[in-house]
Amino acid sequence: MAASGSFPLLVEGSWGPDPPKNLINKLQVYFQSRKKSGGGECEVVPEPGNPARFRVLFSPEDVRQNVLERGNHELVWQEKGTFKLTVLMPTDPEEASASKKSRKESPEEVRKPRRDSKGHKVAFQGMWGSQ
């Protein structure tokens, strides 16, 4: 998935305030298709507090740019019809750039051992996972 180091876009559609069931799956397939949307590697998640809006997290950034440059987007869903999609950059400049989770960690942060609630070392979390 594209969550870490992701570049988000907001997506609204002509489905109204109550989106159809399985819409996230349909949006995922649509935005992963280079042919249909100009997209690629991505993850679709609901926008907190707005059930009619979704956040598409792309990786890398040029995939997001391709989707923006495409202009008109339509999701054709045989059982439900055709939905016009509005694709927007997040208004918060920090949100529009790489997610906060993707910031580069210093070598000291990467090598710090994890500790449980009693302060005991539980695992070493390095660049290549637990060791």
Stockholm file with secondary structure:
# STOCKHOLM 1.0

chainA/1-131         MAASGSFPLLVEGSWGPDPPKNLINKLQVYFQSRKKSGGGECEVVPEPGNPARFRVLFSPEDVRQNVLERGNHELVWQEKGTFKLTVLMPTDPEEASASKKSRKESPEEVRKPRRDSKGHKVAFQGMWGSQ
#=GR chainA/1-131 SS CCCTTCEEEEEEETTCSSCCTTHHHHHHHHHHCHHHHSCCSEEEEEETTEEEEEEEEESSHHHHHHHHHHCCEEEEETTTEEEEEEEECCSSHHHHSSCGGGSCCCHHHHHCEEECTTSCEEEEEETTEEC
#=GC SS_cons         CCCTTCEEEEEEETTCSSCCTTHHHHHHHHHHCHHHHSCCSEEEEEETTEEEEEEEEESSHHHHHHHHHHCCEEEEETTTEEEEEEEECCSSHHHHSSCGGGSCCCHHHHHCEEECTTSCEEEEEETTEEC
//
